Amino acid sequence: MKSVIKFFKWFFIFILALVLGLYISGYGYIFKGIWVVYLHGHTTAYIDDFKFFETEEILASSKPQPWPIHKNYNTVSETKALSEMNDSLETIAFLIIKNDSIWFEKYADGYNEKSQTNSFSMAKTITSAMLGKAIDEGFIKSLDQPVGDFYPQYADTGLTVGDLSSMASGLDWDESYSNPFGMTARAYYDTDLAETILKLKVVEKPGERFKYLSGNTQLLAMVIQKSIQRASINLNGYLQDSFWQPMGFEQPALWQIDDEENRLVKAYCCIGSNARDFARFGKLYKDYGKWNGQQILDSSFVAKSITPRFPENPEYGYGLWLSDFKDRKIFALRGILGQYVIAIPEDDLIIVRLGHNRGNKTDLPFSSDFYVFIDEAYKMLGLN
C-alpha cells in the first residue's frame, strides 16, 4: 500500500512540475489545445471549435440579399461517386450555384443553411480582399507598399504587402500542423498572436518565390489594421462594412480573436459562417469585384488576384488558389479540412463544400476531393 501511495505522490509531483515547466517556458497554451481538441474527442482542429475561443461578431447585412433559387433546384441527385466522397469525408454542406442561382444544395449531420462552421484558411482570401479594399480606399498605397511603413522592424527588408498576400514573404514561419510546440499551434491556442508574428524575421529575399505560410496572412491583417486606424475601425468592423453589409450577407458570422484583451482577429483562419454566405466571395471574384451592379472590389485587383504571380507556381495568385483542371480557369478559397468555394467563371459556376475531412493528397496542387467535386458537379449539370 505504501508503494502505491509513494507512486501516486511522485506521479503528482511530476505532473505538477511538468505543468509549471510548460507555463514558465511559455508553452502553457498547450493545455488549452489539449482541452479544446483531445478532451472533446478530436485529434486536430475541427469545424466547430470556434465556440471554445473568444470571438468578434460580424453582423448580418441590414439589407439581406438571398441567393435566388434555380428553377431546377435539387431536381438532380448526387452522382454515386460524389455521394461516396461526401459520406467518406463527412461533408456537412455541398452547394452548386449555377448562373448565380442555387441549383443543388445538401446538408448532413444536423447542419443546415444557417450553421456556422470554421472557414480555416478560406479566411486568407477574405483577408486579401480586405487588402484590395484598403488599397482602393487609400489606406494602403499599393501592393508594392513596404511592410516597414507599418512595422519598422521590417524596414529595409524589401518585404511588401503584396508579398504577404501572394505568399512570397521569405519569413521564417514554420507551417507545421502536428508540432504542439510550433508557431502554428502557438498562433492558434495562445493569447498574444501579435507577439508571435512580430518575432518573425525575413530569412529569404521577399518576392522571389511562393511558399505558403499562415504567418504571412496574419502579418498582412495587422498591416491592414494599422492602416485603417485613422478611420477608427477594427478588422471585423472593416469586413462588415466593406463586404458583409453591401453584399447582403444573410447571417452573422464569428471571427476568432487571440484573447479578450488584445482582440486581434486570427486573420489566417477561423471565420465561422455558412455555405451560402461563404459562396458570396466566389461570386464577387467571378464577377471581377462587382456585386449585383455595385463595384465592391477593384476589378484590376481581382484580375491580379486570380492570375499566378510566379509562372513556376501556377497554383496561387494573391490570396487565391488556382487550377486549370478541365481546361478551365478555376480559382478557389480553400481550408485545411476540405473547405472550398470553387469558382469557374467560364461556366458561371460556384461549388461550395464544407465538412470534417479532406481527400487524399496528390502530386497536384489540390487533394483528390477537389477534382471529384468538380467532375461530379459537371456530370450532374450535364456539362463536359
Stockholm file with secondary structure:
# STOCKHOLM 1.0

chainA/1-384         MKSVIKFFKWFFIFILALVLGLYISGYGYIFKGIWVVYLHGHTTAYIDDFKFFETEEILASSKPQPWPIHKNYNTVSETKALSEMNDSLETIAFLIIKNDSIWFEKYADGYNEKSQTNSFSMAKTITSAMLGKAIDEGFIKSLDQPVGDFYPQYADTGLTVGDLSSMASGLDWDESYSNPFGMTARAYYDTDLAETILKLKVVEKPGERFKYLSGNTQLLAMVIQKSIQRASINLNGYLQDSFWQPMGFEQPALWQIDDEENRLVKAYCCIGSNARDFARFGKLYKDYGKWNGQQILDSSFVAKSITPRFPENPEYGYGLWLSDFKDRKIFALRGILGQYVIAIPEDDLIIVRLGHNRGNKTDLPFSSDFYVFIDEAYKMLGLN
#=GR chainA/1-384 SS CHHHHHHHHHHHHHHHHHHHHHHHTTCTHHHHHHHHTGGGTCSSCCTTGGGGSCEEEECCCSSCCCCCBCTTTTCSCCCHHHHHHHHHTTEEEEEEEETTEEEEEEECTTCCTTCCEECTTHHHHHHHHHHHHHHHTTSSCCTTCBGGGTCGGGTTSCCBHHHHHTTCCCBCCCCCSSCTTSHHHHHHHSSCHHHHHTTCCBCSCTTSSCCCCHHHHHHHHHHHHHHTGGGTCCHHHHHIIIIITTTTCSSCEEEEBSCTTTCCBCTTSCEEECHHHHHHHHHHHHTTTEETTEECSCHHHHHHHTSCSSTTCTTBCSSCEEECGGGCCEEEEECTTSCEEEEEGGGTEEEEEEESCCCCCCSSSSCHHHHHHHHHHHHHHTCC
#=GC SS_cons         CHHHHHHHHHHHHHHHHHHHHHHHTTCTHHHHHHHHTGGGTCSSCCTTGGGGSCEEEECCCSSCCCCCBCTTTTCSCCCHHHHHHHHHTTEEEEEEEETTEEEEEEECTTCCTTCCEECTTHHHHHHHHHHHHHHHTTSSCCTTCBGGGTCGGGTTSCCBHHHHHTTCCCBCCCCCSSCTTSHHHHHHHSSCHHHHHTTCCBCSCTTSSCCCCHHHHHHHHHHHHHHTGGGTCCHHHHHIIIIITTTTCSSCEEEEBSCTTTCCBCTTSCEEECHHHHHHHHHHHHTTTEETTEECSCHHHHHHHTSCSSTTCTTBCSSCEEECGGGCCEEEEECTTSCEEEEEGGGTEEEEEEESCCCCCCSSSSCHHHHHHHHHHHHHHTCC
//
